[in-house]
Amino acid sequence: MMQRRVFLAGSVVLVAAPLVGRAQQPGKVYRIGFMTAGADAPGPLLAAFRQGLSELGYIDGQNLIIEWRFAEGR
């Protein structure tokens, strides 16, 4: 009788393990590229851009990645 309980308990763990892994998958992460001819000093326009994204539910580093590129006048 004891062996049967051990077998059943082990079977439940093996069946439930894949379900736990699927529940923790991250959501989609969006990537935005931002290019400008200026220097790398973010101004009020960039701050407003980030604020607008956060108001829509996009948080940099969580569900959004912003890649900044600056040409520095070149």
Backbone as CSV, one residue per row, in Angstrom:
resi,resn,N_x,N_y,N_z,CA_x,CA_y,CA_z,C_x,C_y,C_z
1,MET,0.816,-1.192,0.000,0.000,0.000,0.000,0.865,1.262,0.000
2,MET,1.953,1.269,0.753,2.826,2.427,0.834,3.494,2.706,-0.515
3,GLN,3.872,1.666,-1.233,4.510,1.862,-2.531,3.548,2.508,-3.524
4,ARG,2.293,2.168,-3.422,1.291,2.744,-4.307,1.156,4.246,-4.063
5,ARG,1.176,4.683,-2.815,1.080,6.102,-2.485,2.300,6.861,-2.988
6,VAL,3.469,6.287,-2.831,4.694,6.935,-3.304,4.642,7.072,-4.822
7,PHE,4.180,6.042,-5.509,4.069,6.080,-6.959,3.088,7.161,-7.414
8,LEU,1.931,7.248,-6.751,0.936,8.244,-7.121,1.423,9.660,-6.850
9,ALA,2.083,9.869,-5.733,2.601,11.193,-5.407,3.664,11.618,-6.416
10,GLY,4.530,10.707,-6.792,5.554,11.015,-7.790,4.953,11.303,-9.149
11,SER,3.905,10.599,-9.504,3.243,10.813,-10.788,2.600,12.192,-10.855
12,VAL,1.994,12.632,-9.761,1.362,13.946,-9.723,2.407,15.041,-9.904
13,VAL,3.556,14.892,-9.281,4.627,15.889,-9.416,5.116,15.940,-10.853
14,LEU,5.294,14.807,-11.483,5.775,14.781,-12.864,4.761,15.376,-13.838
15,VAL,3.492,15.193,-13.577,2.460,15.727,-14.458,2.301,17.231,-14.261
16,ALA,2.410,17.715,-13.037,2.193,19.130,-12.741,3.401,19.996,-13.074
17,ALA,4.597,19.452,-13.118,5.810,20.242,-13.350,5.780,21.014,-14.666
18,PRO,5.386,20.428,-15.796,5.351,21.219,-17.034,4.330,22.348,-17.006
19,LEU,3.241,22.202,-16.275,2.226,23.241,-16.203,2.737,24.466,-15.463
20,VAL,3.558,24.280,-14.454,4.106,25.396,-13.691,5.058,26.200,-14.569
21,GLY,5.866,25.550,-15.362,6.802,26.241,-16.235,6.113,27.080,-17.290
22,ARG,5.009,26.625,-17.815,4.286,27.376,-18.836,3.629,28.625,-18.286
23,ALA,3.274,28.630,-17.044,2.564,29.766,-16.462,3.464,30.972,-16.263
24,GLN,4.777,30.808,-16.320,5.684,31.896,-16.010,6.385,32.468,-17.234
25,GLN,5.871,32.229,-18.424,6.495,32.770,-19.614,6.273,34.278,-19.682
26,PRO,7.310,35.034,-20.060,7.158,36.484,-20.136,6.305,36.883,-21.331
27,GLY,5.700,38.066,-21.240,4.915,38.578,-22.357,5.834,39.099,-23.448
28,LYS,5.249,39.608,-24.485,6.011,40.113,-25.618,6.715,41.406,-25.223
29,VAL,7.974,41.534,-25.639,8.764,42.740,-25.387,8.943,43.450,-26.718
30,TYR,8.498,44.693,-26.781,8.604,45.493,-27.994,9.919,46.253,-27.987
31,ARG,10.468,46.497,-29.184,11.744,47.200,-29.311,11.538,48.412,-30.214
32,ILE,11.973,49.586,-29.718,11.869,50.829,-30.476,13.272,51.367,-30.688
33,GLY,13.577,51.754,-31.915,14.853,52.402,-32.218,14.634,53.894,-32.348
34,PHE,15.432,54.687,-31.647,15.301,56.141,-31.663,16.614,56.722,-32.149
35,MET,16.587,57.391,-33.308,17.797,57.977,-33.882,17.614,59.478,-34.048
36,THR,18.685,60.221,-33.764,18.655,61.672,-33.947,20.047,62.137,-34.358
37,ALA,20.111,63.291,-35.009,21.396,63.832,-35.456,22.096,64.590,-34.337
38,GLY,21.413,64.872,-33.268,21.987,65.649,-32.177,22.898,64.840,-31.274
39,ALA,23.300,65.465,-30.174,24.145,64.811,-29.169,23.292,63.905,-28.292
40,ASP,23.947,63.234,-27.364,23.226,62.266,-26.528,22.572,62.870,-25.294
41,ALA,22.341,64.154,-25.281,21.664,64.782,-24.146,20.151,64.716,-24.367
42,PRO,19.432,63.836,-23.643,17.984,63.750,-23.823,17.298,65.030,-23.381
43,GLY,16.499,65.587,-24.242,15.794,66.823,-23.937,14.373,66.572,-23.508
44,PRO,13.589,67.628,-23.435,12.196,67.497,-23.001,11.350,66.684,-23.987
45,LEU,11.734,66.687,-25.277,10.980,65.905,-26.258,11.097,64.410,-25.972
46,LEU,12.296,63.965,-25.626,12.498,62.553,-25.306,11.790,62.175,-24.011
47,ALA,11.798,63.075,-23.043,11.099,62.814,-21.783,9.592,62.701,-22.022
48,ALA,9.056,63.546,-22.887,7.617,63.488,-23.202,7.291,62.197,-23.948
49,PHE,8.193,61.763,-24.820,8.002,60.517,-25.553,7.913,59.338,-24.587
50,ARG,8.833,59.277,-23.636,8.817,58.189,-22.643,7.582,58.261,-21.757
51,GLN,7.181,59.467,-21.368,5.996,59.616,-20.521,4.743,59.165,-21.266
52,GLY,4.649,59.521,-22.542,3.502,59.088,-23.336,3.426,57.577,-23.460
53,LEU,4.580,56.932,-23.640,4.606,55.475,-23.699,4.173,54.853,-22.375
54,SER,4.653,55.437,-21.263,4.286,54.873,-19.956,2.797,55.052,-19.665
55,GLU,2.203,56.138,-20.146,0.761,56.330,-19.962,-0.047,55.292,-20.735
56,LEU,0.542,54.765,-21.817,-0.121,53.720,-22.598,0.173,52.319,-22.062
57,GLY,0.991,52.241,-21.003,1.270,50.949,-20.383,2.579,50.315,-20.801
58,TYR,3.408,51.045,-21.552,4.704,50.517,-21.980,5.785,51.054,-21.063
59,ILE,6.435,50.158,-20.321,7.449,50.530,-19.352,8.809,50.069,-19.863
60,ASP,9.732,51.012,-19.992,11.075,50.708,-20.487,11.768,49.721,-19.548
61,GLY,12.228,48.611,-20.095,12.893,47.577,-19.313,11.978,46.442,-18.899
62,GLN,10.661,46.626,-18.988,9.716,45.564,-18.634,9.077,44.958,-19.876
63,ASN,8.294,45.749,-20.588,7.655,45.247,-21.803,8.063,46.056,-23.033
64,LEU,9.115,46.866,-22.877,9.571,47.734,-23.943,11.067,47.960,-23.797
65,ILE,11.770,47.946,-24.924,13.193,48.280,-24.941,13.377,49.411,-25.940
66,ILE,13.969,50.512,-25.493,14.241,51.639,-26.378,15.751,51.676,-26.620
67,GLU,16.129,51.600,-27.881,17.542,51.691,-28.249,17.791,53.086,-28.791
68,TRP,18.634,53.837,-28.093,18.931,55.222,-28.443,20.206,55.266,-29.275
69,ARG,20.181,56.020,-30.380,21.362,56.245,-31.206,21.437,57.728,-31.541
70,PHE,22.627,58.315,-31.344,22.841,59.736,-31.582,24.020,59.901,-32.530
71,ALA,23.850,60.690,-33.589,24.901,60.895,-34.591,25.896,61.965,-34.179
72,GLU,25.562,62.768,-33.202,26.412,63.837,-32.683,26.883,64.768,-33.805
73,GLY,25.975,65.112,-34.703,26.263,66.070,-35.760,26.981,65.482,-36.977
74,ARG,27.243,64.193,-36.995,27.939,63.592,-38.152,26.954,63.131,-39.191
